[in-house]
Amino acid sequence: AAFNEMYRVLKKGGELVTVDVDKPSTLLGKLIGLSRYHVKEIRDNMKVPLELLLTEAGFKNIKVLKKKWGIFSYIRAVKTG
C-alpha cells in the first residue's frame, strides 16, 4: 500500500530511491545480517523482493544502484505512466 501511494503522488518521470535490506553478499553483510534472525520486521522483509512490490505498484526501470556493506541495496524506480 505504501508503494502504491508513493507511485500516486509522484509526477510522471518521477523517481523513487529507497534502501532495502537484501540477502548478505559479503562477510560483513553476513555479520550484520545475523540480526534478521532476531528482528521480525527484517525477516518479513526478506520474504518478498522489493523489486516485485515496486513492479506491482506500477513502477518501471527498477534498478539496484549499489550495495552497501554487502546487505543494504539502494534501489531506484521510475513512474513512467
C-alpha positions in Angstrom: 0.0 0.0 0.0 2.9 2.4 0.8 4.4 2.0 -2.7 1.1 2.5 -4.3 0.7 5.8 -2.6 4.3 6.8 -3.5 3.5 6.0 -7.1 0.3 8.0 -7.0 1.9 11.2 -5.7 5.0 11.1 -8.0 4.8 13.1 -11.2 5.3 11.3 -14.5 9.0 10.7 -14.8 9.5 11.0 -11.1 12.0 8.7 -9.3 11.8 6.8 -6.1 15.1 5.9 -4.4 14.9 3.6 -1.4 17.2 1.4 0.6 16.3 -2.3 1.2 17.8 -5.0 3.4 19.0 -7.6 1.0 20.5 -11.1 1.2 24.0 -10.7 2.6 26.8 -10.9 -0.1 29.9 -10.3 2.0 31.3 -11.4 5.3 30.4 -8.0 6.8 26.9 -8.3 5.4 26.5 -11.8 6.9 27.6 -10.5 10.3 25.1 -7.5 10.1 22.5 -9.9 8.7 22.6 -12.1 11.8 20.0 -9.6 13.2 17.5 -10.9 10.7 17.0 -14.0 12.8 16.1 -11.9 15.8 14.1 -9.0 14.3 10.7 -10.0 12.9 10.4 -7.0 10.6 13.7 -7.8 8.9 12.7 -11.5 8.5 9.3 -10.5 7.0 11.1 -8.0 4.6 13.3 -10.8 3.2 10.2 -12.9 2.1 9.2 -10.7 -0.8 11.7 -9.0 -3.1 11.3 -5.2 -3.1 11.5 -5.1 -6.9 8.3 -7.2 -7.0 6.4 -4.8 -4.7 7.6 -1.8 -6.8 6.5 -3.5 -10.0 3.1 -4.3 -8.6 2.7 -0.7 -7.6 3.3 0.3 -11.3 7.0 1.4 -11.2 9.3 0.7 -14.2 13.0 0.8 -14.8 13.7 -0.7 -11.4 17.5 -0.9 -10.8 19.7 -1.8 -7.9 22.1 1.1 -7.9 24.6 -0.3 -5.4 25.0 -2.4 -2.4 26.5 -1.1 0.9 28.2 -3.3 3.4 27.1 -6.3 1.5 23.5 -6.2 2.8 21.8 -2.8 2.0 20.7 -2.3 -1.6 19.9 1.2 -3.0 17.1 0.8 -5.5 15.7 3.3 -8.0 12.3 3.0 -9.7 10.6 5.4 -12.1 7.0 6.4 -12.7 6.6 6.3 -16.4 2.8 6.4 -16.8 
